[in-house]
């Protein structure tokens, strides 16, 4: 049996978001996805080159075969590129989500301070 929360007498009802606010939120979310994809596309080749270079440098001094370790370096580079690209894309769009949250909080404050009729 699910328990549904009952509104108390002191809590004001949450205002419903308008179509413009929902469209703004969707635009911000689409911008986040775009930034993550672009960040990943930039970071992945860079990380692959860095990891393959580090492993080639380490293995060439040992005189061992390069094929297996370089393939491992490429795999690790792809994984680290996905991680850092996603992180960079998310961090680059954090300010837009904070601004959206601030606007939502201002809207809630203004609607809760207005008298109910």
C-alpha distances in whole Angstrom, upper triangle without the diagonal:
4,7,10,13,15,19,21,25,26,25,26,25,25,28,28,30,33,34,37,35,33,36,37,34,34,38,37,35,38,40,38,38,42,43,41,43,46,46,45,48,50,49,49,53,54,52,53,57,56,54,57,60,59,58,62,63,62,63,66,68,67,68,66,65,63,61,58,57,57,55,53,53,53,49,48,50,47,44,46,47,43,42,44,44,40,41,44,42,39,41,44,41,39,41,40,36,37,39,36,34,36,37,33,33,36,34,31,34,36,33,32,35,36,36,33,35
4,6,10,12,16,18,22,24,22,23,21,22,25,24,26,29,31,33,31,29,32,33,30,31,35,34,32,35,37,35,35,39,40,38,40,43,43,42,45,48,46,46,50,51,49,51,54,54,52,55,58,57,57,60,61,60,61,65,66,65,67,64,63,61,59,56,56,56,53,51,52,51,47,47,48,45,42,43,44,41,39,42,41,38,38,41,39,36,38,40,37,36,37,36,32,33,35,32,30,32,33,29,29,32,31,28,30,32,30,28,32,33,32,30,32
4,6,9,13,15,18,20,18,20,19,20,23,23,25,29,30,33,30,29,32,33,30,31,35,34,32,35,37,35,36,40,40,39,41,44,44,43,46,48,47,48,51,52,50,52,55,55,53,56,59,58,58,61,62,61,63,66,67,66,68,66,65,63,61,58,57,57,55,53,53,52,49,48,49,47,44,44,45,42,40,42,42,38,38,41,39,36,38,40,37,35,37,35,32,32,34,31,29,31,31,28,27,30,29,25,28,30,27,26,29,30,30,27,29
4,6,10,12,16,18,15,17,15,16,19,19,22,25,27,30,27,26,29,30,28,29,32,32,30,33,35,34,34,38,39,38,40,43,42,42,45,47,46,47,51,51,50,52,55,54,53,56,59,58,58,61,63,62,63,66,67,67,69,66,65,63,61,58,58,57,55,53,53,52,49,48,49,46,44,44,45,41,40,42,41,37,37,40,38,35,37,38,35,33,35,33,30,30,31,29,26,28,28,25,24,27,25,22,25,27,24,22,26,27,26,24,26
4,7,9,13,14,12,14,13,14,17,18,21,24,27,29,26,25,29,29,27,28,32,31,29,33,35,33,34,38,38,37,40,42,42,42,45,47,46,47,51,51,49,51,55,54,53,56,58,57,58,61,62,61,63,66,67,67,69,67,66,63,62,59,58,58,56,53,53,52,49,48,49,47,44,44,44,41,39,41,41,37,37,39,37,34,35,37,34,32,33,32,28,28,29,27,24,26,26,22,22,24,23,19,21,24,21,19,22,24,23,21,23
4,6,10,12,10,12,11,13,17,18,21,24,27,29,27,26,30,30,28,30,33,32,31,35,37,35,37,40,40,40,42,45,44,45,48,49,49,50,53,54,52,55,58,57,56,59,61,60,61,64,65,65,66,69,70,70,72,70,69,67,65,63,61,61,59,57,57,56,53,51,52,50,47,47,47,44,42,44,44,40,39,42,40,36,38,39,36,34,34,33,30,30,30,28,25,27,27,23,22,24,23,19,21,23,20,18,21,22,21,18,20
4,7,8,7,8,8,10,14,16,19,22,25,27,24,24,28,28,27,29,32,31,30,34,35,34,36,39,39,39,42,44,44,45,47,49,48,50,53,53,52,55,57,57,56,59,61,60,61,64,66,65,67,70,71,71,73,71,70,67,66,63,62,61,59,57,57,56,53,52,52,50,47,47,47,44,42,44,43,40,39,41,39,36,37,38,35,32,33,31,28,28,28,26,23,24,24,20,19,21,20,16,17,19,16,14,17,18,17,15,17
4,5,5,8,10,12,16,18,21,25,28,29,27,27,31,31,29,32,34,33,33,36,38,37,38,41,42,41,44,46,46,47,50,51,50,52,55,55,54,57,59,58,58,61,63,62,63,66,67,67,68,71,72,72,75,73,72,69,68,65,64,64,62,59,59,58,55,54,54,52,49,49,49,46,44,45,45,42,41,42,41,37,38,40,36,34,34,33,30,29,29,27,24,25,25,22,20,22,20,17,17,19,17,14,16,17,16,14,17
4,6,8,10,13,16,19,22,25,28,30,28,28,32,32,30,33,36,35,35,38,39,39,41,43,44,44,46,48,48,49,52,53,53,54,58,58,57,59,62,61,61,64,66,65,66,69,70,69,71,74,75,75,77,76,75,72,71,69,67,66,65,62,62,61,58,57,57,55,52,52,52,49,47,48,48,44,43,45,43,40,40,41,38,36,35,34,31,30,30,28,26,26,25,22,21,22,20,17,17,18,16,13,14,15,14,12,14
4,6,10,12,15,18,21,24,28,29,26,27,31,30,29,32,34,33,33,37,38,37,39,42,42,42,45,47,46,47,50,51,51,52,56,56,55,57,60,59,59,62,64,62,64,67,68,67,69,72,73,73,76,74,73,70,69,67,65,65,63,61,60,59,57,55,55,53,51,50,50,47,45,46,46,42,41,42,41,37,38,39,36,33,33,32,29,28,28,26,23,23,23,20,18,19,18,15,14,16,14,10,12,13,12,12,15
4,7,9,12,15,18,21,24,25,23,24,27,27,25,28,31,29,30,33,34,33,35,38,38,38,41,43,43,44,47,48,47,49,52,52,51,54,57,56,56,59,60,59,61,64,65,64,66,69,70,70,73,71,70,67,66,64,62,61,60,58,57,56,54,52,52,50,47,47,47,44,42,42,42,39,38,39,37,34,34,36,33,30,30,29,26,25,25,23,20,20,20,17,15,16,15,12,12,14,12,8,11,13,12,12,15
4,6,9,12,15,18,21,22,20,21,25,24,23,26,29,28,28,31,32,32,34,37,37,37,40,42,42,43,46,47,47,48,52,52,51,54,56,55,56,59,60,60,61,64,65,65,67,69,70,71,73,71,70,67,66,64,62,61,60,58,57,56,54,52,52,50,47,47,46,44,42,42,42,38,37,39,37,33,34,35,32,29,29,27,25,24,23,21,19,19,18,15,14,14,13,9,10,11,8,6,9,10,10,9,12
4,6,9,12,15,19,20,18,19,22,22,21,24,26,26,26,29,31,30,32,35,35,36,38,40,40,41,44,45,45,47,50,50,50,52,55,54,54,57,59,59,60,63,64,64,65,68,69,70,72,70,69,66,64,62,61,60,58,56,55,54,52,50,50,48,46,45,45,42,40,41,40,37,36,37,35,32,33,34,30,28,28,26,23,23,23,20,18,19,18,14,14,15,12,9,11,12,9,8,11,12,12,10,13
4,6,9,12,16,17,14,15,19,19,17,20,23,22,22,25,27,26,28,31,31,32,34,36,36,38,40,41,41,43,47,47,46,49,51,51,51,54,56,55,56,59,60,60,62,65,66,67,68,66,65,62,61,59,58,56,55,53,52,51,48,47,47,44,42,42,41,38,37,38,37,33,33,34,32,28,29,30,27,25,24,22,20,20,19,17,15,16,14,11,11,12,10,7,10,11,8,8,12,12,14,12,15
4,6,9,13,14,12,13,16,16,16,18,21,21,21,24,25,26,28,30,31,31,34,35,36,37,40,41,41,43,46,46,46,49,51,51,51,54,56,56,57,60,61,61,63,65,67,67,69,67,66,63,61,60,58,57,55,53,52,51,49,48,47,45,43,42,41,39,37,38,36,33,33,34,31,28,29,30,26,25,24,22,19,19,18,15,14,15,13,10,11,12,8,7,10,10,7,9,12,12,13,12,14
4,6,10,12,10,10,14,14,14,16,19,19,19,22,24,24,26,28,29,30,32,34,34,36,38,39,40,41,44,45,45,47,50,50,50,53,54,54,56,58,60,60,61,64,65,66,68,66,64,61,59,58,57,55,53,52,51,49,47,46,45,43,41,41,40,37,36,37,35,32,32,33,30,27,29,29,25,24,24,21,19,20,19,15,15,16,14,11,13,14,10,10,13,13,10,12,16,15,17,15,17
4,7,8,6,7,10,11,10,12,15,15,16,18,20,21,22,24,25,27,29,30,31,33,35,36,37,38,41,42,42,44,47,47,47,50,52,52,53,55,57,57,59,61,63,64,65,63,62,58,57,55,54,52,51,49,48,46,45,44,43,40,39,39,37,34,34,34,32,29,29,30,27,24,26,26,22,21,21,18,16,17,16,12,13,14,12,9,12,13,9,10,14,14,12,14,17,17,19,18,20
4,5,5,6,9,10,11,12,14,16,17,18,20,21,23,24,26,27,29,30,32,33,35,36,37,39,42,43,43,45,47,48,48,51,52,53,54,57,58,59,60,62,64,65,66,64,63,59,58,57,55,54,52,51,50,47,46,45,44,41,40,40,38,35,35,35,33,30,31,31,28,26,27,27,23,23,22,19,17,19,17,14,15,16,13,11,14,14,11,13,16,15,13,16,19,18,20,19,21
4,5,5,6,9,10,10,12,14,15,16,18,20,21,22,24,26,27,28,30,32,33,34,36,37,40,41,41,43,46,46,47,49,51,52,53,55,57,57,59,61,63,64,65,63,61,58,56,55,54,52,50,49,48,46,44,44,42,40,39,39,37,34,34,34,32,29,30,30,27,25,27,26,22,23,22,18,18,20,18,14,16,18,15,14,17,17,14,16,19,18,17,20,23,22,24,23,24
4,5,5,6,9,10,10,12,14,15,16,18,20,21,22,24,26,27,28,30,31,33,34,36,39,39,40,42,44,45,46,48,49,50,52,54,55,56,58,59,61,62,64,62,60,57,55,54,53,51,49,48,47,45,43,43,41,39,38,38,36,33,33,33,30,28,29,28,25,24,25,24,20,21,20,16,16,18,15,12,15,16,13,12,16,16,13,16,19,18,17,20,22,22,24,24,25
4,5,5,6,9,10,11,12,14,15,17,19,20,21,23,25,26,27,29,30,31,33,34,37,38,38,40,43,43,44,46,48,48,50,52,53,54,56,58,59,60,62,60,59,55,54,52,51,49,48,47,45,43,42,41,39,37,36,36,34,31,31,31,28,26,26,26,23,21,22,22,18,18,17,13,13,14,12,9,11,13,10,9,13,13,11,13,16,16,15,18,20,20,23,23,24
4,5,5,6,9,10,11,12,14,15,17,18,20,21,23,24,26,27,29,30,31,33,36,36,37,39,41,42,42,45,46,47,48,50,52,53,54,56,58,59,60,58,57,53,51,50,49,47,45,44,43,41,40,39,38,35,34,34,32,29,29,29,27,24,25,25,22,20,22,21,18,18,18,14,13,16,14,11,13,15,13,11,15,16,14,15,19,19,18,20,23,23,25,25,26
4,5,5,6,9,10,10,12,14,15,16,18,20,21,22,24,26,27,28,30,31,34,35,36,38,40,40,41,43,45,46,47,49,51,52,53,55,57,58,59,57,55,52,50,49,48,46,44,44,42,40,39,38,37,34,33,33,31,29,29,29,26,24,25,24,21,20,22,20,17,18,18,14,14,16,15,12,14,16,14,14,17,18,16,18,21,21,20,23,26,25,28,28,29
4,5,5,6,9,10,11,12,14,15,16,18,20,21,22,24,26,27,28,30,33,33,34,36,38,38,40,42,43,44,46,48,49,50,52,53,55,56,58,56,54,51,49,48,47,45,44,43,41,39,38,37,35,33,32,32,30,27,27,27,24,22,23,22,19,17,19,18,14,15,14,10,11,13,11,8,12,13,11,11,15,16,14,17,19,19,19,22,24,24,28,27,29
4,5,5,6,9,10,11,13,14,15,17,19,20,21,23,24,26,27,28,31,32,32,34,37,37,38,40,42,42,44,46,47,48,50,52,53,54,56,54,52,49,47,46,45,43,41,40,39,37,36,35,33,31,30,29,28,25,25,25,22,20,20,20,17,15,17,16,13,13,13,10,9,12,11,7,10,13,11,10,14,15,14,16,19,20,19,22,24,25,28,27,30
4,5,5,6,8,10,11,12,14,15,17,18,20,21,23,24,25,27,30,31,31,33,35,36,37,39,41,41,42,45,46,47,48,50,52,53,54,52,51,47,46,44,43,41,40,39,38,35,34,33,32,29,28,28,26,24,24,24,21,19,20,20,17,15,18,17,13,15,15,12,11,15,14,11,13,16,15,14,18,19,18,19,23,23,23,25,28,28,31,30,32
4,5,5,6,9,10,10,12,14,15,16,18,20,21,22,24,26,28,29,30,32,34,34,35,38,39,40,42,43,45,46,47,49,51,52,53,52,50,46,45,44,43,41,39,38,37,35,33,33,31,29,28,28,25,23,24,23,20,18,19,19,15,15,17,15,12,14,14,10,11,14,13,11,14,16,15,15,19,20,19,21,24,24,24,27,29,29,32,32,34
4,5,5,6,9,10,10,12,14,15,16,18,20,21,22,24,27,27,28,30,32,32,33,36,37,38,39,42,43,44,45,47,49,50,51,50,48,45,43,43,41,39,38,37,35,33,32,31,29,27,26,26,23,21,21,21,18,16,17,16,13,11,13,12,8,10,10,7,7,11,10,8,11,14,13,14,17,18,18,20,22,23,24,26,28,29,32,32,34
4,5,5,6,9,10,11,13,14,15,17,18,20,21,22,25,26,26,28,31,31,32,34,36,36,38,40,41,42,44,46,48,48,50,48,46,43,41,40,39,37,35,34,33,31,29,29,27,25,24,24,22,19,19,19,17,14,15,15,12,10,13,13,9,11,12,9,9,12,13,11,13,16,16,15,18,20,20,21,24,25,25,27,30,30,33,33,35
4,5,5,6,9,10,11,12,14,15,17,18,20,21,24,25,25,27,29,30,31,33,35,36,37,39,41,42,43,45,47,48,49,47,45,42,40,39,38,36,34,34,32,30,29,28,26,24,23,23,21,18,19,19,16,14,16,16,12,12,15,13,11,13,15,12,12,15,16,14,16,19,19,19,22,23,23,24,27,28,28,30,33,33,36,36,38
4,5,5,6,9,10,10,12,14,15,16,18,20,22,23,24,26,28,28,30,32,33,34,36,37,39,40,42,43,45,47,47,46,44,41,39,39,37,35,34,33,31,29,28,28,25,23,23,22,20,18,18,18,14,13,14,13,9,10,12,10,8,11,12,9,10,14,14,13,16,18,18,19,21,23,23,25,27,28,29,31,33,34,37,37,39
4,5,5,6,9,10,10,12,14,15,16,18,21,21,22,24,26,26,27,30,31,32,33,35,37,38,39,41,43,44,45,44,42,39,37,36,35,33,31,30,29,27,26,25,23,21,20,19,17,15,15,15,12,10,11,11,7,6,9,8,6,9,11,9,9,13,14,13,15,18,18,18,21,23,23,25,27,28,29,31,33,34,37,37,40
4,5,5,6,9,10,11,12,14,15,16,19,20,21,22,25,25,26,28,30,31,32,34,36,37,38,40,42,43,44,42,40,37,35,34,33,31,29,28,27,25,23,23,21,19,18,18,16,13,14,14,11,9,12,12,8,8,12,11,10,12,15,13,13,16,17,16,18,21,21,21,24,26,26,27,30,31,31,33,36,37,40,40,42
4,5,5,6,8,10,11,12,14,15,18,19,20,22,24,25,26,28,29,30,32,33,35,36,38,39,41,43,43,42,40,36,35,34,33,31,29,29,27,24,24,24,21,19,19,19,16,14,15,15,11,10,13,12,8,10,13,11,10,13,15,13,14,18,18,18,20,23,23,23,26,28,28,29,32,33,33,35,38,38,42,42,44
4,6,5,6,8,10,11,12,14,16,17,18,20,22,22,24,26,27,28,30,31,33,34,36,37,39,41,42,40,39,35,34,33,32,29,28,28,26,23,23,22,20,18,18,17,14,13,13,12,9,8,10,8,5,7,9,7,7,11,13,12,13,16,17,17,19,21,22,23,25,27,28,29,31,33,33,35,37,39,42,42,44
4,6,5,6,9,10,10,12,15,15,16,18,20,20,21,24,25,26,27,29,31,32,33,35,37,38,39,38,36,32,31,30,29,27,25,25,23,21,20,19,17,15,14,14,11,9,10,10,6,5,8,7,4,6,9,9,9,12,15,14,14,17,19,19,20,23,24,24,26,29,29,30,33,34,35,36,38,40,43,43,46
4,5,5,6,9,10,11,13,15,15,17,19,20,21,23,25,26,27,29,30,32,33,34,37,38,38,37,35,31,30,29,28,25,24,24,22,19,19,19,16,14,14,14,11,9,11,11,8,7,11,10,8,10,13,12,12,15,18,17,18,21,22,22,23,26,27,27,30,32,32,33,36,37,37,39,41,43,46,46,48
4,5,5,6,9,10,12,13,14,16,18,19,20,22,23,25,26,28,29,31,32,33,36,37,38,36,35,31,30,29,28,25,24,24,22,20,20,19,16,14,15,15,11,11,13,11,8,9,11,10,7,11,13,11,12,16,18,17,18,21,22,22,24,27,27,28,30,32,33,34,37,38,39,40,42,44,47,47,49
4,5,5,6,8,11,11,12,14,16,16,18,20,21,22,24,26,27,28,30,31,33,35,36,34,33,29,28,28,26,24,23,22,20,18,18,17,14,13,13,12,9,8,10,8,4,6,8,6,5,9,10,9,11,14,16,17,18,20,22,22,24,26,27,28,30,32,33,34,36,38,39,40,42,44,47,47,50
4,5,5,6,9,10,10,12,14,15,16,18,20,21,22,24,25,26,28,29,32,33,34,32,30,27,25,25,23,21,20,19,17,15,15,14,11,9,10,10,6,5,8,7,4,6,9,8,8,11,13,13,14,17,19,20,20,23,24,25,26,28,30,30,32,34,35,36,38,40,41,42,44,46,49,49,52
4,6,6,7,9,11,12,13,15,16,17,19,21,22,23,25,27,28,29,32,33,33,32,30,26,25,25,23,20,19,20,18,15,15,15,12,10,12,12,8,8,11,10,7,10,12,11,10,14,16,15,16,19,22,22,23,25,27,27,29,31,32,33,35,37,37,39,41,42,43,45,47,48,51,51,54
4,6,6,7,9,11,12,13,15,16,17,19,21,22,23,25,27,28,30,32,32,31,29,26,25,25,23,20,20,20,17,15,16,16,12,11,13,12,8,10,12,10,7,10,12,10,10,14,15,14,16,19,21,22,23,25,26,27,29,31,32,33,35,37,38,39,41,43,44,45,47,49,52,52,55
4,6,5,6,9,10,10,12,14,15,16,18,20,21,22,24,25,27,29,30,29,27,24,23,23,21,18,18,17,15,13,14,12,9,9,10,8,5,7,9,7,5,9,10,9,10,13,14,14,17,19,21,22,23,25,27,28,29,31,32,33,35,37,38,39,41,43,44,45,47,49,52,53,55
4,5,5,6,9,10,11,12,14,15,16,18,20,21,22,24,26,27,28,26,25,21,20,20,18,15,15,14,12,10,10,10,7,5,8,7,4,6,9,8,7,10,12,12,13,16,17,17,19,21,24,25,25,28,30,30,31,34,35,36,37,40,40,41,44,45,46,47,50,51,54,55,57
4,5,5,6,9,10,10,12,14,15,16,18,20,21,22,24,26,26,25,23,19,18,19,17,14,14,14,12,9,11,11,8,7,11,10,7,10,12,11,10,14,16,15,16,19,20,19,22,24,27,27,28,31,32,33,34,37,38,39,41,43,43,45,47,48,49,51,53,54,58,58,60
4,5,5,6,9,10,11,12,14,15,16,18,20,21,23,25,26,25,23,20,19,20,18,15,15,15,12,11,13,12,8,9,12,10,7,11,12,10,10,14,15,13,15,18,19,18,21,23,26,27,28,30,32,33,34,36,37,38,40,42,43,44,46,48,49,50,52,54,57,58,60
4,5,5,6,8,10,10,12,14,15,16,18,20,22,23,24,23,22,18,18,18,15,13,13,13,9,8,10,8,5,7,9,6,5,9,10,9,10,13,14,13,15,18,18,19,22,23,26,27,28,30,32,33,34,36,38,38,40,42,43,44,46,48,49,50,52,54,57,57,60
4,6,5,6,8,10,11,12,14,15,16,18,20,21,22,20,19,15,15,14,12,10,10,10,7,5,8,7,4,6,9,8,7,11,12,12,12,15,17,17,18,21,22,22,25,27,29,30,31,33,35,36,37,39,41,41,43,45,46,47,49,51,52,53,55,57,60,60,63
4,6,5,6,9,10,10,12,14,15,16,18,20,20,20,18,15,15,15,13,10,11,12,9,8,11,10,7,10,12,11,10,14,15,14,15,18,19,18,20,23,23,23,26,28,31,32,33,35,37,38,39,41,42,43,45,47,48,49,51,53,54,55,57,59,62,62,65
4,6,5,6,9,10,11,12,14,15,17,19,20,20,19,15,16,16,13,11,13,12,9,9,12,10,7,11,12,10,10,14,15,13,15,18,18,17,20,22,22,23,26,27,30,31,32,34,36,37,38,40,42,43,44,46,47,48,50,52,53,54,56,58,61,62,65
4,5,5,6,8,10,11,12,14,16,17,18,17,16,13,14,13,10,8,10,9,5,7,9,7,6,9,11,9,10,14,14,14,15,18,18,19,21,23,23,24,27,29,31,33,33,35,37,38,39,41,43,43,45,47,48,49,51,53,54,55,57,59,62,62,65
4,6,5,6,8,10,10,12,14,15,16,15,14,10,11,11,8,6,8,8,5,6,9,9,8,11,13,12,13,16,17,17,18,21,22,22,24,26,27,27,30,32,34,36,36,38,40,41,42,44,46,46,48,50,51,52,54,56,57,58,60,62,65,65,68
4,6,5,6,9,10,10,13,15,15,15,15,11,13,14,11,8,11,12,8,10,13,12,10,14,16,14,15,18,19,18,19,23,23,22,25,27,27,28,31,33,35,37,37,39,41,42,43,45,47,48,49,51,53,53,55,57,58,59,61,63,66,67,70
4,6,5,6,9,10,11,13,15,14,15,12,14,14,10,9,12,11,8,11,13,11,11,14,16,14,15,18,19,18,20,23,23,23,25,27,27,28,31,32,35,37,37,38,41,42,43,44,47,47,48,51,52,53,54,57,58,59,61,63,66,66,70
4,5,5,6,8,10,11,12,11,11,9,11,10,7,7,10,9,6,10,12,11,11,14,15,15,16,19,19,19,21,24,24,25,27,29,29,30,33,34,37,39,39,40,43,44,44,47,49,49,50,53,54,55,56,59,60,60,62,65,68,68,71
4,5,5,6,9,10,10,10,10,7,10,11,8,7,10,11,9,11,14,13,13,16,18,17,18,22,22,22,24,26,27,27,29,32,32,32,36,37,39,41,42,43,45,46,47,49,51,52,53,55,57,57,59,61,62,63,65,67,71,71,74
4,6,5,7,9,10,11,12,10,13,14,11,10,14,14,11,14,17,16,15,19,20,19,20,23,24,23,25,28,28,28,30,32,32,33,36,37,40,42,42,43,46,47,48,50,52,53,54,56,57,58,60,62,63,64,66,68,71,72,75
4,6,6,7,9,10,11,10,13,13,10,11,14,13,11,15,17,15,16,19,20,19,21,24,24,23,26,28,28,28,31,33,33,34,37,38,41,43,43,44,47,48,48,50,52,53,54,56,58,58,60,62,63,64,66,68,71,72,75
4,5,5,6,6,8,7,10,10,8,9,12,12,11,14,16,16,16,20,21,20,22,25,25,25,27,30,30,31,33,35,35,36,39,40,43,45,45,46,49,50,50,52,55,55,56,59,60,60,62,65,66,66,68,70,73,74,77
4,5,5,7,8,8,11,13,10,11,15,15,14,16,19,18,19,22,23,23,24,27,28,27,29,32,32,32,35,37,37,38,41,42,45,47,47,48,51,52,52,54,57,57,58,61,62,63,64,67,68,68,70,73,76,76,79
4,6,8,11,11,15,15,13,14,18,17,16,19,21,21,21,24,25,25,26,29,29,29,31,34,34,34,37,39,38,39,43,43,46,48,48,49,52,53,54,56,58,59,59,62,63,64,65,68,69,69,71,74,77,77,81
4,6,9,10,14,14,12,14,17,17,16,19,21,20,22,25,26,25,27,30,30,30,32,35,35,35,38,40,40,41,44,45,48,49,50,51,53,55,55,57,59,60,60,63,65,65,66,69,70,70,72,75,78,78,81
4,7,9,12,13,12,14,17,17,17,20,22,22,22,25,27,27,28,31,31,32,33,36,36,37,39,41,41,42,45,47,49,51,51,53,55,56,57,59,61,61,62,65,66,67,68,71,72,72,74,77,80,80,83
4,6,9,10,9,11,14,14,15,17,19,19,21,23,25,25,26,29,30,30,32,34,35,36,38,40,40,41,44,45,48,50,50,51,54,55,55,57,60,60,61,64,65,65,67,69,70,71,73,75,78,78,81
4,6,7,8,9,11,13,14,15,17,18,19,22,23,24,25,27,29,29,31,33,34,35,37,39,39,41,43,45,48,49,49,51,53,54,54,57,59,59,60,63,64,64,66,69,69,70,72,74,77,77,80
4,6,6,6,9,10,10,12,14,15,16,18,20,21,22,24,25,26,27,30,31,31,33,35,36,37,40,41,44,45,45,47,50,50,51,53,55,56,57,59,61,61,63,65,66,67,69,71,74,74,77
4,6,5,6,9,10,11,13,14,15,17,19,20,21,23,25,25,26,29,30,31,32,35,36,36,39,41,44,44,45,47,49,49,50,53,54,55,56,59,60,60,62,64,65,66,68,70,73,73,76
4,5,5,6,9,10,11,12,14,16,17,18,20,22,23,24,25,27,29,30,31,33,34,36,38,39,43,43,43,45,48,48,49,51,53,53,54,57,58,58,61,63,63,64,67,69,71,71,74
4,5,5,6,9,10,10,12,14,15,16,18,20,21,22,23,26,27,27,30,31,32,33,36,37,40,41,41,43,46,46,47,49,51,51,52,55,56,57,59,61,62,62,65,67,70,70,72
4,5,5,6,9,10,10,12,14,15,16,18,20,20,21,24,25,26,27,30,31,31,34,35,38,40,40,42,44,45,45,48,50,50,51,54,55,55,57,60,60,61,63,65,68,68,71
4,5,5,6,9,10,11,13,14,15,17,19,20,21,23,24,25,27,29,30,31,33,35,38,39,39,41,43,43,44,47,48,48,50,53,54,54,56,58,59,60,62,64,67,67,69
4,5,5,6,8,10,11,12,14,16,17,18,20,21,23,24,26,27,28,30,32,33,36,37,37,39,42,42,42,45,47,47,48,51,52,52,54,57,57,58,60,62,65,65,68
4,5,5,6,9,10,10,12,14,15,16,17,20,21,21,23,25,26,27,30,31,34,35,35,37,40,40,41,43,45,45,47,49,50,51,53,55,56,57,59,61,64,64,67
4,6,5,6,9,10,10,12,14,15,16,18,20,20,22,24,25,26,28,30,33,34,34,36,38,39,40,42,44,44,46,48,49,50,52,54,54,55,58,60,63,62,65
4,5,5,6,9,10,11,13,14,15,17,19,20,21,23,24,26,28,29,32,33,33,35,37,37,38,41,43,42,44,47,47,48,50,52,53,53,56,58,61,60,63
4,5,5,6,8,10,11,12,14,15,16,18,20,21,22,24,26,27,30,31,31,33,36,36,36,39,41,41,42,45,46,46,48,51,51,52,54,56,59,59,62
4,5,5,6,8,10,10,11,14,15,16,17,20,20,22,24,25,28,30,30,31,34,34,35,38,39,40,41,44,45,45,47,49,50,51,53,55,58,58,61
4,6,5,6,9,10,10,12,14,15,16,18,20,21,23,24,27,28,28,30,33,33,34,36,38,38,40,42,43,43,46,48,48,49,52,53,56,56,59
4,5,5,6,9,10,11,12,14,15,17,18,20,22,23,26,27,26,29,31,31,32,34,36,36,38,40,41,41,44,46,46,47,50,52,54,54,57
4,5,5,6,8,10,10,12,14,15,16,18,20,21,24,26,25,27,30,30,31,33,35,35,36,39,40,41,43,45,46,46,49,51,54,54,57
4,5,5,6,8,10,10,12,14,15,16,18,20,23,24,24,26,28,29,30,32,34,34,36,38,39,40,42,44,45,46,48,50,53,53,56
4,6,5,6,8,10,11,12,14,15,17,18,22,22,22,24,27,27,27,30,32,32,33,36,37,37,40,42,42,43,46,47,50,50,53
4,6,5,6,9,10,11,12,14,16,17,20,21,21,22,25,25,26,28,30,30,32,34,35,36,38,40,41,41,44,46,49,49,52
4,5,5,6,8,10,10,12,14,15,18,20,20,21,24,25,25,27,30,30,31,34,35,36,37,39,40,41,43,45,49,49,52
4,5,5,6,8,10,10,13,14,17,18,18,21,23,23,24,27,28,29,30,33,34,35,37,38,39,40,43,44,48,48,51
4,5,5,6,9,10,11,12,16,16,16,18,21,21,21,24,26,26,28,30,31,32,34,36,36,37,40,42,45,45,48
4,6,5,6,9,10,11,14,15,15,17,19,20,20,23,25,25,26,29,30,31,32,35,36,36,38,41,44,44,47
4,5,5,6,9,10,13,14,15,16,19,20,21,22,24,25,27,29,30,31,33,35,36,37,39,41,44,45,48
4,6,5,7,9,12,12,13,15,17,17,19,21,22,23,25,27,28,29,31,33,34,35,37,39,42,42,45
4,5,5,6,10,10,10,12,15,15,16,18,20,20,22,24,25,26,28,30,31,32,34,36,39,40,42
4,5,5,8,10,10,11,14,15,16,18,20,21,22,24,25,26,28,30,31,32,34,36,39,40,43
4,6,7,9,10,12,13,15,16,18,19,21,22,24,25,27,28,30,31,33,34,36,39,40,43
4,6,6,7,9,10,11,13,15,16,17,19,21,22,23,25,27,28,29,31,33,36,37,40
4,5,5,6,9,10,11,12,14,15,17,19,20,21,23,25,26,27,29,31,34,35,38
4,5,5,6,9,10,10,12,14,15,16,18,20,21,23,24,26,27,29,32,34,37
4,5,5,6,9,10,11,12,14,15,17,18,20,21,23,24,26,27,31,32,35
4,5,5,6,9,10,10,12,14,15,16,18,20,21,22,24,26,29,30,33
4,5,5,6,9,10,10,12,14,15,16,18,20,21,23,25,28,29,32
4,5,5,6,9,10,11,12,14,15,17,18,20,21,23,27,28,31
4,5,5,6,9,10,11,12,14,16,17,18,20,22,25,26,28
4,5,5,6,9,10,11,12,14,15,16,18,20,24,24,27
4,5,5,6,9,10,11,12,14,15,17,19,22,23,27
4,5,5,6,9,10,11,12,14,16,17,20,22,24
4,5,5,6,9,10,11,12,14,16,19,20,22
4,5,5,6,9,10,11,12,14,18,19,22
4,5,5,6,9,10,11,13,16,18,21
4,5,5,6,9,10,11,14,15,18
4,6,5,6,9,10,13,14,17
4,5,5,6,9,12,14,17
4,6,5,6,10,12,15
4,6,5,8,9,12
4,6,8,9,12
4,6,9,12
4,7,9
4,6
4
